[in-house]
Amino acid sequence: MSATAKKTAPLPDDIRAMKGGTPIVSLTAYTTPMAQMMDAHCDLVLVGDSVGMVLHGLTSTLGVTMEMMILHGQAVARGLSRAMMVVDMPFGSYEESPEQAFRNAARIMRETGAGAVKLEGGTHMAETIAFLVARGVPVMAHVGLTPQSINTLGGYKVQGRDAAAEKLMADARAVAGAGAFSVVLEKVPAVLADRITAEIDIPTIGIGASAGCDGQILVVDDMLGLFTAFKPKFVKRFGNLGEDGEAAIAAYAAEVRARTFPAEEHTFAAETPRKAKDK
């Protein structure tokens, strides 16, 4: 299908059906313009709680609120017509109980139009995932490095190495069995990601995992070179827009100080022109 062909947004079951087929393409987005740029190319777009670090300058995702996720979800929704939107549930909005998770997930879906929510956690979150799915809330799961748990994981470390591999395997099986339609595998050894992909019946979406996953996701500001505070090993820079932007700002500042901007073509005449080009 060409990039310009008309296509309706996929549903969670459509994403699930992509298991073992053409790799699922996904990126994060936080704003309408960015969502518009990726809409023709992505199967799903995630409004990630990474927005707290990328756009709001927080040091982790733990300070992100429901209001922030809903605001950015609404902005992204305005830019999408082809890709399915998934919204992260922020820290503290779902861990207390399945009932709390349902209230907040329902609010996110109602106020943003999201096709699904994403929550972090494996075996210990299986009951909550099943509770949500049974009540009409599609869930994307997230195991491996779960950024909302960095204080208990000891930082942004690779998960599932050595003896910990079986626990992570159990987490993946648990979320699949609970009814999640897909699962993000973050910062796990490639051989383990391949094993999980082969053994569970829902799509795996890798970020720092393996090319053998059923799909991939990156933070768009990372892959475009807009967010440069740090660069994880698993990020490939497909652009250097941060450097380009800084150079453009520097050029603007130089022209303002030299009084070469605005030039004549950027200013307006005192008399009304005959043709209505001067607005």
Number of C-alpha atoms within 10 A of each C-alpha: 6 8 9 8 8 11 13 9 17 15 17 20 11 13 17 18 14 16 20 18 10 9 18 22 18 25 22 27 30 27 20 17 14 17 26 19 13 22 23 18 17 18 22 26 27 26 30 23 28 22 23 19 17 22 12 12 10 14 10 16 20 19 16 21 17 18 11 16 23 23 16 20 28 20 20 27 24 15 19 22 16 21 27 25 31 27 30 24 25 25 19 15 17 20 18 10 13 17 14 15 21 21 13 17 27 19 14 26 20 12 13 22 18 24 21 24 23 24 27 24 21 26 20 13 21 23 16 24 30 20 19 24 17 12 10 11 19 26 28 26 29 25 24 28 25 21 22 21 16 15 10 8 14 8 12 14 14 15 21 20 14 8 8 10 17 13 16 24 21 14 23 31 19 21 30 23 17 22 21 26 24 29 27 27 30 23 24 23 19 16 13 20 29 17 13 22 24 16 12 19 17 26 28 33 30 28 22 23 24 24 15 19 25 26 25 21 22 21 21 21 23 23 19 18 19 19 18 14 9 7 13 10 8 14 17 13 15 11 14 16 16 16 13 13 12 12 12 12 12 12 11 15 13 13 14 12 9 9 10 11 15 11 9 9 8 7 10 11 9 6 7 11 11 7 6 7 7 11 6
